[in-house]
Amino acid sequence: MAAGPAVTLKKLWRQNRWLTLSFILTLTLALVFIIRAGVFFVYWQQHQDEPIEGWMTVRYVAHSYRVDPEIVHTAIGLPQTGPDRRPLVKIAREDGRPLDEMTARILEAIRADRAAHGQPEGRLPAPNLTPPDAAPQASPEP
């Protein structure tokens, strides 16, 4: 008689269909969660210390810079009412503050937190403090 995984699976299917179905479903779910965790891990490994942009949320910035979201909340003056899902540009617009000022305050708070914990500063980007509509100025030729 032939032996192997296909024969064993057929035998299990004939004798215990519900058990075989639940086993296959469990394996499928485990595979989905393993793939999801791998994608999550790879994404955040490649997005460390991303330059802060207006589309980012407080939680995204905190995750990228590996700090507590409360540090970012405090830096931009938000009340501690829970997670804020608004993008930074919307928060800046509603508060009547420029986004570049908020970005500079966030980076300053992150630097202070890293210094307080004895962590290296890393590659924190310099805040972009130029107005978006300002044309770049040409440097004089020597």
C-alpha positions in Angstrom: 0.0 0.0 0.0 1.3 3.5 -0.8 2.2 5.8 2.0 2.8 9.5 2.0 1.2 12.8 2.9 -1.5 12.6 0.2 -2.6 9.1 1.4 -2.5 10.2 5.0 -4.6 13.3 4.2 -7.1 11.3 2.3 -7.4 8.8 5.1 -7.9 11.7 7.6 -10.5 13.3 5.3 -12.5 10.1 5.2 -12.4 9.5 8.9 -12.6 13.0 10.4 -13.7 15.7 8.0 -14.4 18.4 10.7 -11.1 17.8 12.3 -9.2 18.0 9.0 -11.1 21.2 8.0 -10.3 22.8 11.3 -6.6 21.8 11.0 -6.3 23.3 7.5 -8.1 26.4 8.7 -5.7 26.8 11.6 -2.7 26.3 9.4 -4.1 28.9 7.0 -4.7 31.5 9.7 -1.2 30.9 11.2 0.3 31.5 7.8 -1.7 34.7 7.3 -0.5 36.1 10.7 3.1 35.0 10.1 3.1 36.8 6.7 1.4 39.9 8.2 3.9 40.1 11.0 6.8 39.8 8.5 5.4 42.6 6.4 5.0 44.8 9.4 8.5 44.1 10.6 10.1 44.8 7.2 8.1 48.0 6.7 9.1 49.5 10.0 12.7 48.5 9.6 12.8 50.5 6.4 10.9 53.5 7.8 12.9 54.4 10.8 13.3 58.2 11.5 11.4 59.2 8.4 11.3 62.9 7.7 8.1 64.3 9.2 5.5 65.3 6.6 2.0 66.7 6.8 0.2 63.4 6.0 1.6 61.6 9.0 -0.3 61.1 12.2 1.0 61.5 15.7 1.1 57.7 16.1 2.9 57.2 12.8 5.6 59.7 13.8 6.0 58.1 17.2 6.3 54.7 15.7 8.8 55.8 13.1 11.0 57.5 15.7 10.4 54.8 18.3 9.1 57.1 21.0 6.0 57.2 23.2 3.1 58.9 21.4 2.6 61.1 24.5 6.0 62.8 23.7 4.7 63.9 20.3 1.3 64.9 21.8 3.0 67.0 24.4 5.4 68.6 21.8 2.6 69.9 19.7 0.4 70.8 22.6 -2.4 68.3 22.1 -4.5 67.3 25.1 -4.0 63.7 26.4 -7.4 62.5 25.4 -6.3 59.4 23.6 -5.1 58.6 20.1 -5.4 61.4 17.6 -5.9 60.0 14.1 -5.8 63.4 12.3 -2.8 64.1 10.0 -0.3 66.7 11.3 -1.3 69.2 8.5 -4.9 69.1 9.7 -3.8 69.6 13.4 -1.6 72.5 12.3 -4.4 74.1 10.2 -6.9 73.8 13.1 -4.5 75.3 15.6 -3.5 78.1 13.3 0.2 77.1 13.4 2.7 76.4 10.6 3.5 72.8 10.0 7.2 73.5 10.0 7.0 74.9 13.5 5.2 71.8 14.7 7.8 69.6 13.0 10.7 71.4 14.6 9.0 71.1 18.1 8.5 67.4 17.5 12.1 66.8 16.5 13.3 68.8 19.5 11.2 66.7 21.9 12.5 63.5 20.3 16.1 64.6 20.6 15.4 65.5 24.3 13.8 62.1 24.9 16.7 60.3 23.3 19.2 62.3 25.3 17.3 61.6 28.5 17.4 57.9 27.8 21.1 57.8 26.7 20.2 56.7 23.2 22.1 57.9 20.2 20.4 60.7 18.3 20.4 58.7 15.1 19.8 60.3 11.8 17.2 62.8 12.8 16.4 65.0 9.8 16.8 68.7 10.1 13.4 70.4 10.1 12.4 72.1 6.8 11.8 75.7 7.8 11.5 77.2 4.3 8.0 78.2 3.1 6.7 75.8 0.4 6.1 78.6 -2.1 9.6 80.2 -1.7 11.8 79.8 -4.7 15.3 78.4 -4.1 17.9 81.2 -4.2 20.9 80.8 -6.5 24.2 80.9 -4.8 26.7 83.4 -6.1 29.5 82.1 -8.3 33.0 82.4 -6.7 
